[in-house]
Amino acid sequence: MDRVPELFGLGGKTALVTGGSRGIGKMISGALLDAGAEVLITSRRADACAAAAEELAGRGRCAGFAGDVSTPEGCRALADEVRERTDALDILVNNAGTTWVAPIGDYPVDGWDKVMNTNVRGVFLLTQELVPLLSAGASAEDPARVINIGSVDGLVPPDFESYAYSASKAAVHMLTRHLARRLADSGITVNAIAPGLFESKLTAFMFADPAIMAIARDRIPLHRTGAPDDLGGTAVWLASRAGSYVTGAVIPVAGGIATL
């Protein structure tokens, strides 16, 4: 008997992916759809979400709508929208994020606050809002899943002067462990994926420069950048029956950076 569909299939599950209209969020959204989940994707731009949902619709049931996790009001509004669409949420992927790069002597307070408010506070507030919806259909055998997207930059100091970003991702990693401890009794697992170098809006400047990419690949033990399946497969595993006994983990998906 082929147990792979049973172990890794997500049929009947509903997932919310923040920042799902492009980059890492879109990669994960596509993989969850391929595994059979219905996926709700959000970002601040409604038109981008609608376009991404239309593109991904051939892979499964997908809807896109605006959602802004950078403010408490935005987190509440997004949670309200999700509650209007479903009575239970099986998978929450906290992916929305931003960065700010500036020399240490010029690093602005508003840049620091923007990154921290989106990358850390937004993860906490949206999860807080959605705990009742996550626990609604959860059980010890089939827990609901929260998957936070951290970064290898939260594990290893980066080369760029992105001080708030690296600090925020390290905070996401610890927040993941803390939430996992607290929400275990509610039938919710909480894990984090720490991606390395994947193509996204935040890394577009690197992929556009062959010289930078050559240096970057040389520093990665596996000597390549990440592909959509690398992230998507990890997310599907964490969201599936195969990953139901994993919680509080921070998993680097970075070609050996931070692990070798």
N, C-alpha and C positions, 0 to 999 in steps of 0.2 A: 504493500500500500504506500502510495506517495504521500508523505506527511508534510511536504514543503508548503502547499497551500494552507494547511491547517496551522502550521507554525508561523508563517510569515504573512498570511493573508489578512487584510483589514476590511473585508466585506461587512457592511452594516455599521461601520464606524463613521463618526463625524469629527473632522479636524478643523481647527482654526490656525492659520499661519499668518502671523503679522509680518509686514514687510514682504509679502508673498508675491508681489507683482514683478520682481526682477531678481537677478543675482541668486544668492544662496537660498532665499525664501522660495523663489520660483523653482529651483532645482528640487528642493524638498517637497514642494506642493506636487510637482509632477510625479515624483516617486510614490507619494502617498496615494495619489490617484491610480497609478499603475497597480498598486497593491489592493485596490478595491474600495478605498475610503471616499466618502464625500468630503470635499475640501472647500472651506470658506477662506478666501484670501483677502487681506486688507492691506492698505497703505494709506498715506495721507491723500494721494491723488485718486479720486474715484475713476477718472478716465483710464488711468494706467491699470487699475484693478480690473475694470471691465474688459480691457483689451487682453490682459493676461488670462482672464477666465475664459474668454472666447477662444484664445489660442489653445488652452489646455483642455477644453471641453471634449475634444476627441478622445481623451484618455480617461474620462470618467465625469461624474457629476461635480461641477465646480461653479461657484458663484463668487463674484468680486464686488467689494464695496469699500467705501472710505472708512478709515479708522486712524486716529492719531493718539499714540500712547505717550506723547511728550508732555501731556498735562493731565492732572487728575480728572478734569472734566472730560477730556478725550477718552480716557480709560473707562469712565462710567458710561459714556455714550456708546462706546464700542461694545461693552458688555451688554448694554440694553439691546443693541441691535442683534447680538448673538442670541440673547434670550428670546427675541421675537422669532427667530428662525429655527430654534431647536429646543427641546425639553431636556436634553442631556448632551454634554460635550465629552467625547472620548479622548481627544488628543488636542493639546494646546502647544503650539510651537511659538515661543517668544523669540522672534528673529529680528524684528524692527530695531534698527540702530543707526547711529551716526558717528562721525569722528571730527576731529579738529587738529590740524597740524600747525604748529608755530614754534619759533625758537623760545627757549625757556624764559629768556628775559622779556619777551613780548607776549607770552601766553595770556590771553584775556580771560577774565572771570566769566564773561558771558559765554565764551566758548566752552569753558570747563563745565558750567552749569547746563548748557545745552546737551552736552554728551552724557553727563551723569543723569539728568532728568529723563532722557530717552532710554538710555542703555540699562540703567539700574532701577530707578524709581518706576519707570513704565513697566518693567518686568514684574516687579512686586505688586504694583497696584492692579494691573490687569489680572494677574493670577489670583490676588485677593478677591476681586470682584467675581471671578468665575469658579471659585472653589465649590459653591453649591451646585453649579451646573456640572462640574466635573465629577463630583461625588454622587450625583443623582443616579447614574447607571453603573457605578463602579462596584466591584466586589474584590475579595481577597484573591480569588483565582484569576480575575480579569480586571485589574485596576485601570483607572484612568491614567493618562500619561501627560506630564508636562515635560517638554524638551526645550531647554534654554540654549540659545546659541551664544556661546562665549567666543573665545579666540585663543589661538596659540600665543598671541601677544599678551594675554593674561597669565601665561605660564613662563614665557621667556621674554626679557626686555627687547623691544623692537629697535630697529636701526633708526626709524623716523621719530621725530619729536611729537609724537601723538600721546602726550602724557595722560590726558583724561581718558582716552580710549583704552589704553592698556590697563589703567587703574580700574576703569569701569568693568572691563571683562574679568579681571581678577575678582572684583566684587560679585559679578554674576556667578562665578564658580563657587564662591563661599555661600552666596544666597541659595544656590541650588542645593547644596548639602544641608543647609539649615531648613529649607522648605521640605526637603525629603524627610528629614527627621520628624518634622511637625505634622506632615500630611499623610504619613504612613498609615495611621489609624483611620484615616478617612478613605482608604482605598485608592490613594493617588501616589504614583511614583513620580519622582522628579530627577531628571538627569540633564547633563549639559554636554553638548558637542563643542569642541574647541577646534574650529577649522584653521588650517594653514592657508596657503596661497591659492585662492580660487578667484576666478574672474567675476568681478562685481563692480558696482559703481565706485566703491571705496578703493578698489585696486586698478581701476581702468587706466590710470596714468602709468602704472608699471607695465601692463600688458601692451601699451602703446609704444613702449621704448624697448627695442631689441637688446640694447646694451644693459639696461636695468634687469630685464628678464634673464639674460645670460648669467648675471651675477646671482640673481635670486635662485635660479635653478641649481646653480653650483653649490649653494649653501644648504639645499634640501638633500638629506641623505639618499632619497630615492630619485633625485635629479629630475623631477617633473612637477608640474603644478597639479592641483586637484581637478578631478572631472566630476560632472554632475552625479554619476552613479556612486562615487565615493561617499558623498554626503547623503544622497538619497537612500542608499542602502543602509547606512548607519541609522538614519531616522526611522526607516521601516522596521529594522530590527528592534529598536527601542520601543516602538509603538505596537509591536506584534506580540503574539503569545510567546515567541522565542525570547523576548526581552522582559517578560513580566516579573522576573525575580531580580531585576537590576534597579537599584535606586541610590541616589546620592553620588553617582559616578560623574566624573568629568573626563570625557573621552577625546583625546587629541586625534584629529583626522588631518594629519599634516605631513605625511611622507617621512616621518622620523624626527621632525623638529620637536623638541621638548621630551623625546623619549630615547634618542640615541646620542 
